[in-house]
Amino acid sequence: MNNILVINSSVSGEASVSRFLVGDVVQRMLEINPNAEVTYRDLNETPIPHLTSTTVAGIRAVAETQAELAAETLSNELIAELKAADVVVMGAPMYNFSIPSSLRNWFDHVLRPRVTFAYGAGGVQGLLSSDISVIVIESRGGLYSEGPTQAMDFQEPYLKTLLGFIGITDVTFIHAEKIGSGPEARELAIETAKSRIEEVVAALVW
Ligand SMILES: Cc1cc2nc3c(=O)[nH]c(=O)nc-3n(C[C@H](O)[C@H](O)[C@H](O)COP(=O)(O)O)c2cc1C
């Protein structure tokens, strides 16, 4: 049985490009493997709390109060979902040159010392399986994969670092760019991303 974890973070509902493309990835994967189990994590519908002194105490120290224990439980649940996944399909729109804060909150609950990463003699070590594959859909209003705005892309390098830090290095980024340049550019971006999705899903080993 293969497990797919789907994480969406766009605030734009039905109009969201990343949600549409994430759906396309999952549909193609299910065509190949109809028995795969799909777990959905919608960070807009069910937001993960921001870090506070309480949530940090629950996640990174010894949880004692009810609120701290609740934070620890949520973190455990998110990490268990991730560990159970063979493939993660992540919708990550660019917001203010980086990722949505809802997705950042997810990472804040998933990056945990001694649970998903550890410091040893050789430096930091990611503790999650390198067998987990991640496909990230990056929707962007502008163009960042080339040209002068490349230096303003704090989305893709950041996601690569966060995932790599916990041991996940098999990460494929699929772009849908220039979404803000009118309907034709939007359509072209979606079609280009769909072609890339077809290739990426066909090449997946899972
Ligand atoms: C709050 C917010 C911030 C945004 N910031 C940027 C940005 O910094 N750069 C950019 O190119 N587009 C930006 N956009 C445009 C989105 O990246 C674009 O609309 C993309 O399609 C969003 O993904 P979605 O359609 O899945 O919601 C922003 C949109 C929103 C709502």
The ligand as an SDF file (V2000), in Angstrom:
LIG
                    3D

 31 33  0  0  0  0  0  0  0  0999 V2000
   -0.8670   37.4490    0.3090 C   0  0  0  0  0  0  0  0  0  0  0  0
   -0.3000   37.2610   -1.0740 C   0  0  0  0  0  0  0  0  0  0  0  0
    1.0370   37.5510   -1.2840 C   0  0  0  0  0  0  0  0  0  0  0  0
    1.5940   37.3470   -2.5490 C   0  0  0  0  0  0  0  0  0  0  0  0
    2.9170   37.6040   -2.7350 N   0  0  0  0  0  0  0  0  0  0  0  0
    3.4790   37.3720   -3.9460 C   0  0  0  0  0  0  0  0  0  0  0  0
    4.8700   37.5900   -4.1580 C   0  0  0  0  0  0  0  0  0  0  0  0
    5.6180   37.9730   -3.2740 O   0  0  0  0  0  0  0  0  0  0  0  0
    5.3690   37.3520   -5.3890 N   0  0  0  0  0  0  0  0  0  0  0  0
    4.5860   36.9010   -6.4170 C   0  0  0  0  0  0  0  0  0  0  0  0
    5.0850   36.6810   -7.5050 O   0  0  0  0  0  0  0  0  0  0  0  0
    3.2700   36.6660   -6.2310 N   0  0  0  0  0  0  0  0  0  0  0  0
    2.7040   36.8840   -5.0250 C   0  0  0  0  0  0  0  0  0  0  0  0
    1.3710   36.6450   -4.8320 N   0  0  0  0  0  0  0  0  0  0  0  0
    0.5920   36.0650   -5.9490 C   0  0  0  0  0  0  0  0  0  0  0  0
    0.4880   34.5620   -5.7860 C   0  0  0  0  0  0  0  0  0  0  0  0
    1.7520   33.9420   -5.6800 O   0  0  0  0  0  0  0  0  0  0  0  0
   -0.2510   33.9650   -6.9750 C   0  0  0  0  0  0  0  0  0  0  0  0
   -1.5430   34.5400   -7.0310 O   0  0  0  0  0  0  0  0  0  0  0  0
   -0.3630   32.4570   -6.8810 C   0  0  0  0  0  0  0  0  0  0  0  0
   -1.1660   32.0110   -7.9270 O   0  0  0  0  0  0  0  0  0  0  0  0
   -0.9760   32.0340   -5.5510 C   0  0  0  0  0  0  0  0  0  0  0  0
   -1.1790   30.6470   -5.5150 O   0  0  0  0  0  0  0  0  0  0  0  0
   -2.6690   30.0690   -5.5020 P   0  0  0  0  0  0  0  0  0  0  0  0
   -3.2890   30.4620   -6.8220 O   0  0  0  0  0  0  0  0  0  0  0  0
   -2.5130   28.6090   -5.3400 O   0  0  0  0  0  0  0  0  0  0  0  0
   -3.3970   30.7160   -4.3540 O   0  0  0  0  0  0  0  0  0  0  0  0
    0.7810   36.8550   -3.5980 C   0  0  0  0  0  0  0  0  0  0  0  0
   -0.5630   36.5680   -3.3520 C   0  0  0  0  0  0  0  0  0  0  0  0
   -1.1000   36.7540   -2.1020 C   0  0  0  0  0  0  0  0  0  0  0  0
   -2.5390   36.4040   -1.8610 C   0  0  0  0  0  0  0  0  0  0  0  0
  1  2  1  0
  2  3  1  0
  2 30  2  0
  3  4  2  0
  4  5  1  0
  4 28  1  0
  5  6  2  0
  6  7  1  0
  6 13  1  0
  7  8  2  0
  7  9  1  0
  9 10  1  0
 10 11  2  0
 10 12  1  0
 12 13  2  0
 13 14  1  0
 14 15  1  0
 14 28  1  0
 15 16  1  0
 16 17  1  0
 16 18  1  0
 18 19  1  0
 18 20  1  0
 20 21  1  0
 20 22  1  0
 22 23  1  0
 23 24  1  0
 24 25  2  0
 24 26  1  0
 24 27  1  0
 28 29  2  0
 29 30  1  0
 30 31  1  0
M  END
$$$$
